[in-house]
Amino acid sequence: MAPSGKSGICCACGKKRSNHPGIRLHLFPKDARRRMQWMRTLDIAFERSSQTICEDHFDAKWLGTRGKLVGNAVPRPAECPDAPSMDHAIDAAPVSEMQHLSLG
């Protein structure tokens, strides 16, 4: 069971405690195997022991009373409103429609 984090920012989606009062943040597990499982699930690197993940990355079944994690909780990737979006991506034409470029 991971205790609530004190860093104030979710390392997976960037959600800040200052912008979302009441959001619960959870520290990575101390157990190396569980920590690795979290890293793989979220596709992020573990950089420091104070690194936290917000409650939005956990299914309700893993959240017990008072928002504490229960059992062997495993996060899931979640869409967080503060996460970078691909909405601004350039709408490029398919490669087959592009003209060949001369590199010469």
N, C-alpha and C positions, 0 to 999 in steps of 0.2 A: 504494500500500500504506500503510495507516494504522498508525502505531506504537501500541503499547499505551498506554492512557490512564492518567493518574495521579490523576484526580479522585476515584475511589473509589465513584461511583454512576452507574447507568445512567439517562440522561435519558429513556429511552423507557418503562421499566417500574419504575424506582425500586429495582432490586436493588442492594444495597450490598456492596462488597467485604468489609466488616467482618462481615457476616452470612453471606457465601458465600466463604470462603477458597478461593483458587485460581481464582475466576472471572476470565476475561479481559475487560478493557474496552478498547474501541478508539476512538481519536479520530476526529472527523469529518475527511473529506478536506480538504486545503487548496485543491484545485481547486474553483472556484465551481460548475461544472456538476454535478460528482459530489456535492458537498455538498447542492445543491438536490434532487438525485435522492433522496438519503437522507432529507431533510426531508419530501419528498412521500410517500415510501414509508412512513415511520413516523408521518406526520401530526403532526409536532412542529416547533417553531421553533428555529432556531439562535441561541443567546444568547451563547455565548463559545467561544473557541478550545480551552478545556480540556474542553468537553462530550464525554461518552463514551457509547458504546452497548455493552451486554454481548454476549458471544458467542452468547447464546440467540437473537439476532436475525439470525443468519447460518446459511445451510445449510452442511453439512459440506464441500461442494465449495469453499467460499471460505476454509476454514481450513487453512492449511499446517502445516508442522512447527512445533512449539513454540507453536501457536495463533495465529501471525501471519496476518493477512489476505493473500490472494493476489490478483493481477491487479486487475481492476476490481470488487472485491467490492461487492455490493449487499445491504443488509439486507432482512429481511422482518419484517413485524409478527409477534411471537410472544407467546404467552401466558406470562407470567412469574408465578411464584407470589407475588411481592411486589406485583404490579400491583393497583390497586383493582379490586374485583369488583362485578358488578351483582347478586350473590346477595341483597343486602339491599334491592333495589328493592321498592317497594310494589306489591302485586298489585291493580291497580285494575280495576274493572268496565269493560267496553266502553262507549264513549260512548253507544251506542244504549240501554243499560240505565240510564243515569244520569238522575236527575230534573232537570228544568229549574230553574235557579236564578233567583230574582228579584233583580235588581240595584237595585230601586227603593226 
